[in-house]
Amino acid sequence: MMISRLNQMFDALHQQQKMRLAAAYANDSHTIEACYHAVQKGIVDAILIGDKETILKTCDELSIPSTAFTIIHEPIDSKAAARAVKMILDGEAEILMKGLISTEKYMKAILNKEQGLMSPKAILSHVTVIENPAYHKLMIVGDVAVIPAPELHEKVAITNYLIETAHALGIAKPKVAIIGAAETVSLKMPSSVDAAILAKMADRGQIKGAIVDGPLALDLAIDQESAHIKGINSPVAGDADCLLFPNIESGNVFYKTNSKLTQSNMAAIVAGALAPCILSSRGDSSETKLYSIALAALIAAHKK
């Protein structure tokens, strides 16, 4: 099943084995509400780790039965994150989720050298799936939140994560656009050189499972008319599934523009760890967090 809208993930997940989710410091209403809706839809079993009294009170305020969850009392946020990570390592859960805890503490638990979720030389990257009403398909983008200025080997990893996410969404041969300021290669813009290298690596089978082209300016990647006017003949131009941004500034601006000005729906995970890790903002809506849970569940199922 190829997924073209985020809400289609729920139907796809009904055909998969239900996953177990461990939510780190799940004291806030958005996390609890998202987990409850995910449980109600039958896509996960949710384990809430945090201050039990706060969780029970929040459930009561939301009219959500606390019996829908397994609740583990850990009132200290860093310890709650460590407990959630341990549950992944012990095979008690397949998905990690960030609750009302800072990104720094959450990531510290994931990156812990002795009891974290990182394999040697693994690279973490943020992958976002955007449903923009003005675009004809989902956009899978990276990196908008983790790697500030990715080097070439990190861009290879990010590209592979984008492709893996596309495959989990049922896109057999995703089209990956390596984004730059223009479609030409210039030594004055190192990112354009990286883009050309990535495209050639894909041509020669060093990056598999996708059609990769770049550098492509954003308009060429997502607008067929712009590609036609500029005379760009590429299977990716105007029809990209995945967008690799050259740095965190450009990626984050794109993400925030979609989030705040276009009424786009979002789902996001951190890839590269031993399990999908949901890294939504503490201010994200429960709907965004629900879609992120569904995306993580799809990726976890795809890895099995």
N, C-alpha and C positions, 0 to 999 in steps of 0.2 A: 504493500500500500504506500503510494507516494503522498506525502503530507504537504499540502499547499496552504493550509491555515492552521494556526496554533491549536484551535479547539478540536481539530481532527486527531491530535495526539491521543486524546482520551479513548477514541474508538480503537486506535491501533494498539493501545496498551491492554485492552480487554482480551486481546489474543496472546498476551505475554504473561509469564509468571509474575505474580505480585511481588514487589520489592519491599524491603524494610528500610525505613528512613530514620536516621538519628539526628534530631535537631538540637544544636548546641545553644544552651541558654535561651530556651524557647519561652521567654517570659512575656513577649509582646503579643498584642491582639492580631496583628497581620500574620505573624508566623503561625499562631494557633489556628486562626481562621483558614489559612491556606492548607495547613496539614489536615484540618477537619474535612474540608471539601475534597481533598485528595483521597482521604479514607472513605468518604461517602461515595466517591466515584469508583472505588474499588481498585485503585492503582497502587496504593502503598499501605503498609501497616506503619504507623508513626509512633516513634518513641521520643517523648519530650523530656529533655534534661535541663533542669533549672531549679528555681526556687518553687517548691511544690505549692506553697500557700499562695504565691502570686499567680501561678498557673491555674490553680483551682478557682481563684477569685476572678481571673480574666475569663475563664470558661463560663462561669456563672453570669458575668456581665454580657457575654455574647450569646447566652442561652445555648451553649454547646455542651453536650454531656461529656464530662471528663473521662467517662468509661470508654470513650472512643479511642483513647490513647493508653499507652504504657507510660507512666510518669516516673521519672527517677529524680529524686531530690538531690540537687547540688547547687547551693545558693551562690557560689563563687563562679564568676563567668569563665575565668581561665581554666578552672578545674572541670567545669561543665564541658568545655570544648575538648579537653584532654580525654574526658570520659567518652564523649561521642566518637572521637578518633579511635580509641581502644575498641569500641564496639565494632567498628569497621575491620580492624586488624584481627579481632577474634571471630569474625564471620557472623556476628549478631545483627549486622545491618550492611546494606549495599550502597546506601546513599548518605552523604553528609550534608547537613543544612545549617546555615548561619542564622541564628536568632538575634536576640537583642545583645549582641556582643560586638565590639569594635573589630574592624577588618584586621587590624594589626594582631590582636590576640587570636583571632580565628586562624589567620594564616600561620602564626607562630606554632599553633598546635599541629597543623598540617605539615609544616616544615621541620618539626622536631626530628633531629638526626637519629635519636634512639627509639622514639615511640611515635613517629609521624607516619605520613602516608606517601613518602617519596622514595622511589627507587634511585639508585646511584645515577647521576648525570641526567635525571629527568628534568624536564622544563615545564613549569606551570604557565598556563595561558588562559585568558578569559575569552570565552566564546559566547556571543550573543546571537539569538535568533530574533529577527525583527519582522513583524507583520505590519507593513505600511500600506494603508488603503490606496495609495497612489501607485503601488508597484504590483505587478501581476503574479508575483510569487514571493515566498519567504526569502529574506536576506540573512545569510549566516556570516557574521562579521567578527574580526579580531585584529589586533588585540586592543581593547578599549579601556582596560583597567589594571593590568598587572605588569606588563613589560614596557618600560618607558621608551626605550630606543632599541628595538630588537636588532641584533646582528644577523648575518645571513643564516647561520645555523639555527638561530631561534626562529627566523621566518620560515625555514623549512618545517620546523616543529609546528608552528602555528598553522601553516598551510595544511599539514597532515591532520591536525585537530579539526579544522574546518571541514575537510573532506570526510573524516570519520563521522562528524555530526550530521553532515548531509546524507551519508549512507544510512545512519540510524533513522533519519526522516524518510527513508525510502527513495532517495534520489540516487539512482544507480551510477550515473556518470555526471557528477556536478561540474558546473562551469565556474572556474575560479578566476576572478579578476585581481591582479596585483595592482593596487591603486597608486597612482603618482599624480604629479601636477600636470603632466602632459603624456602623450602617447609615444614620445621620442626618447631615446636613450641619450643622456648627457652626462659627461664626466663631472660636471658641476653639481649634479644632483645624484649623489651616491645611491639613493633609493631606487632610481631608475635603472641603474646597473644591476642592483640586486634583483629587480623585477625581471629583467631580461634573463638573468642566470636561472631564476626559479622556473621561468617558462621553458627554457632549454632543458633543464633537469627533468621536467615533466615529459617533454618530447622524447627524451632518451630513457624513460622508465625509472628514473631515480626518485620521482614522486609519482605514485601510482593511484589509479582509481578516479582520475579527474582529467578534465581539459583545463589547462592553465595558460593564461595569456597575460602579458604585461610588458612594460608599464601601460596602464590605461587610466586616463583621467576619469573621474567619477561619472561625468555625464556620458562618456562612451561606454562605461560598464553597464549602465542601467537604462539608457535611452537609445533605442534603435534609430530614431530620427537623427540624433546627433552623430551617431556612427556613420549613417548614410551620408550626411552632409560633409563630414570630414574624410569620407572615402576609406574608412577603416573596414577591412574585410576580415572578420574574426568570428568564430562560432560563439565566443564569449560576449562580444560587444552587444549591448542592449538586452542581454538575457542572462546576466550573471546570477548564479546561486550564492556564491561566496565572495566576500570582499576582504582582501588582506590590506590593512592600512600600514603605511610606512612607519608610523610612530604613534605613541599614545595620545598626543595632542589631537591629531587629525581624527583618529578613531573615536576618541571620547567626545569631540565636538559633534561628530556624526551621530553618535549614540544619543547625546543629550538633545540634539535637534529633533530627532525622531521621537524621543520620549516626551518632550515638552511642547512641541509646536505642531506635530502632525497626528496626534492621537493614535500613535502606533501601539500595538501590543508587543510585549517583550517576554523573552525567556532567556535565562543566562546561567551558565555553569563555569566552573574552573576545571579545565582539562589538564591531564598530565600526572595526576595523582593516582593512587591505587584504586580509587573509586571516584565517581562524579561528585564534585563538591559545589553546592549551591552558594553563590556569593552575591546575593541581591543586597541592595542598600537597605539600611534600617528604615528608610523612608519609603521604600517601594510598596506599592499596593498589594493587597492579598491576592489579587488576580495575577499580577506579575509573578509573585512567589508560587502560586499554583501552577502556572505555566512552566516555571523553572523546575518544579518538582516533576512534572510530566516529562520534560526534556531529559532530566537526569535519569528518570526511570527508563526511558527509551534507550539511552546510551548504555546504561548498565545492562539492560537486556540484550543489546546488540553485542556487547563484549562477551557474553556467556556463550 
